């Protein structure tokens, strides 16, 4: 990428490792805590106790309306942060090995419903919470969508994420004899040999998603 089209990312979460513990925090340490100014709450109390004129009562009602609105806003921010923390903590528990190892092979197949079941939130809430969010780890910064994928289970009961399967398919193609590239049938057999029992049509689908042409178009003499 050129400097011009690089995207500046500000992570929403930070995951740090302390011995065998993973600590999740919101990346908002530079944002001061929100509260309603005591100047206005004391003013409202003073109005209510000492001045009973019609004009003051009207001003008191208006002031109370703004104070209530501010308190509702602060409460909404608090609830949002709580939802973000609970959801991210659930994700880190689910993908614990990745956050310890930093290797995509340790990613478990995970969908939104897995975290919804863990947190008690709706799937739509998890989706909104994680939309366009990023996490900073000791291995780099990742989009939260990176951690979600479907998966498959082999005959030995081992589960692999779609991302891991695609990475292995890519590796097979990278290592092939370029003068005689592997066909989708041959890739299917190689994947099964290596513990990924996927069908030929799935091989073709994943190959296309990886923007890899057919064997005929990969020939290099």
N, C-alpha and C positions, 0 to 999 in steps of 0.2 A: 504494500500500500504506500502511496505517496503521502507526504505530510498533509496535503490538501484534503484528502478524502478519509483520513483517519477519524474515528469517532471518539470523542472525549466521553468517558464513562465515569460516573460518580456512583460508587457502590452504595447500596442501601443497607447492607448488612456486613458485618465483619465476623468471621469465624476464626478463633484462635485456639491453638492447642496448648494445654497446660498439663504436662505429664500425660496421663491417659484420659484426660477430660477435654471435651470440646466446648468452648465458651462462645455463645452467640450474643451479639450486641447489635443495636441499631447504630448506624453511622451518623449520629446527630449530636455528637458531643459539643459541637460549636454552636448549637442552638440553645439559648437560655430557656429555662422552664417557664411556661405560660401561667399567668395568674391575673386576677382582676385587681387593679390598683386599689390599695386601701384608701386612697384619697377619695375615690368615688363611693366606696361602700360606707365610709364614715360620713360623707356628705349626705347620702341617702338616709342614714340613721339620724343625722342631725335634723334633716327636713321632717322626718316622721315624728320626732319627739318634741320639737320646739315651735315649729311654724305650721299653723293649721289653715292659713289663708288659701283661697281657691287657686290663686296663681301658683303658690308653692306646691299645692297638692298635684296640680297638673305637671309641674316640673318633676316632682317626685315620681309620678307614674312613668314619665318618659325616661327618667334616669334608671328606674327599676327595669324597664323594658330592655335597655341597652346592656345593663349588667347581667340580666338573665340570658340575653343573647350571647354575650361573651362567655358566660359559664357553660352554656350549651356547646359552644364552639370548642372550648378547652376540653370538655368531656368527650366530644367526638374525636378530637386528636388523641386523647388518652386511649379510647377504645380502639382506634385505628392502630396505634402502636402496639397495644396488647395483642390484637389479631395478627399483626405482622410477626411479633415475637413468637407467639404460640405456633404459628404456621411454619416459621423458619426452623424452630427447634424440632418440630416433627420431621421436617425434611432432613435435618442433620442426623437425627436418630436413625432414620430410614437408610441414609447413605453414609453412615458412620465410617465404613472402611475407606470410601473414597476420600473423605476429609482427613483421614489419617495417612493414607498412602499417596494420594494425589494422582492415581492411575485410573484411567477410564474403565479399565477391565474390572475394577471393583464396584462400578456402578450397578445397582440392582434395578431391574425393570420397575418402573414406578409411574403411576398415573395420578391424576388429580384426586380420584376417589380414595386412593390409599391415604392421602393426607386428610381428606375430609373425614374419613372413618376414625383417624387417629385424634383429630382435634375436636370433632363434633360440629365443625362448620359445614355449610353447604359447599358443594363443588364449585358453584358460581362465586362464592366468597373467596375460596382458595385461588381461583382463576384471577379474580380482580386484584387480590393481594399481591400475586406474583407477576402480574403483567408488567413487562418492561422493567423488571427489577434485577439487580446484580448483587453478587456477594464477593467480598474480598477474602481470599484465603492465603495461606503461606505459599500456595502453588500458583497463584495468579487470581485474576478477576474473571468470574463466570456469570453469564446470564442464567437466571434460574430455570429457564426453559431447557437448558443443557442437561438438567438432571432428570427430565421426564422422557420416558420412552416405553414402548411396549416390550414384550419379551417372549421367550420360548423356553421350554423345559425339555432336556434330552432324555434318553432312555435311563440314564443313571440318576435322574431327578435333579440334575444341575440346571440352574436357571441363568440365562444370559440375556442381556438387554439388546434391543435392536441395534443400538449404537455399536456394541461390541461385535455383533455379527457382521455389520457393515465394515468395521475396521479390519476384521479377519479376511473378509472377501477382498478388500482393497489390498491387503498384504499379499494374498495369493496372486493377484494380478500383477502387483509390483515385482514379484519374484519369478514370474513365468518366463519361459523362453520366448523372446519377442519374435523369433523367426517362426514359431509355431504356438501362437497364443492359445490359451485354454478356452474351449467353447463353454457355453452355459451348462451343457450336460457334464462336461469334465469338471467344471467348477462345483456343480451340485455334488458330484462324487467326492471331490476333495473336501468340501465343507462337511459332508457326512463323516468322512474319515477322521476329521479333526474334532468331531463332537458337536457339529451344528447341522442337525437333520432337517434342512429346509428343501422345499421343492424347487424344481428347475424354474418355474414361473416366478418364484420368490427371488431366486438368484437374478433373473432378468430384471425384475422390478428394482431390486436394490442396486444392481449395476447401473441402471438408468438414472436412479436417484443420485448416484455418485458421479454422474456425467461421464461414465466410461463407455466407449463405443463397443460394438460387437467384436468378436475375435477377428473376423475378416478385416475390420478396419484398424486393428491394433498390430497388424503384421509389420515388422521392421526387419528388412533384409540386411 
